[in-house]
Amino acid sequence: MERMAHAGITGGWRLALVCLLLILGLAACTPVMRFHGYAPSDEDLAQIEVGRDTRESVEQKLGRPGVGGVLEGSGWFYVQSDWEHRQWRAPVEVRREVVAISFDGRGVVQNVERFGLRDGEVVQLSRRVTDTGPRGPGFLATLGRALGRIGPAMFN
């Protein structure tokens, strides 16, 4: 009789152990998300008036960006990246947004654009301009070069 009671307890512990291992195994498969940088929301960007706001007023409303333009006097870039980490695999970037604010020679907002990353290509998501837009290919070429230098090592 004592043997039977002991076997029943052991069987219950085995079941509990199997359930615990199953729960831990499923939890290990859940991805861990990491969020780096900051890109202002559309509501925040609605506060910026093209042709009226300056670098100083943009800084007061949105904060100073983490990435500045490559050339002196060029635009500001707000960059946000979302990374998915799964177990031992290398992290994968699942979302990237870049908000580019360009200024004219007097430091007045000339253009506000939002870019995303789709299939490894930079795509324009939205744009607000008062004149014909960025002059020449320099702005987008500069943005493309800036995006190419952003990687996970930069945020560690």
C-alpha positions, 0 to 999 in steps of 0.5 A, a space after each residue: 500500500 505504501 508503495 502505491 501511494 509513493 508511485 502516485 506522488 511520483 507520477 504527479 511530480 512527473 506530470 508537473 515537471 513535464 508541464 513546467 518544461 513545456 511552458 518553459 519551452 514555449 516561453 523560449 520561442 517567444 521573440 523579444 522586441 527591442 526598440 531603438 531611437 525615436 521618430 515623432 508621430 504624425 500628431 507630433 509632426 502636425 505641430 511643425 509648420 513648414 515655412 514658419 518653424 525654425 530649428 529652435 522651435 522644432 527642437 522645443 516641440 520634438 526634441 533634438 534628433 539623434 542623427 544630424 545631417 551629414 553637411 553643415 546646415 542640412 536636415 535633421 533625421 529622427 530614426 526609429 528601429 524595431 528589432 526582433 530577437 529570437 533565441 540564438 538567431 541574429 536580431 532582425 530589423 522588423 521596422 524602421 522609420 526615418 523622419 527627415 526635416 530639411 531647413 533652408 539657409 535661414 534655418 526655417 523648416 522647408 520640408 518634412 518627410 517620413 520614410 520607411 523600410 520595405 523589402 530592404 528599400 527606402 520608401 517615402 511614406 509622407 511628405 509636406 513641402 511648401 515649394 518644389 521640394 529638395 533641390 537636386 538629388 543631394 537630399 535623398 542621396 544623403 539620406 540613403 547614405 545615412 541609412 546605410 550606416 545605421 545598424 544594430 551595433 550603433 545602438 549597443 
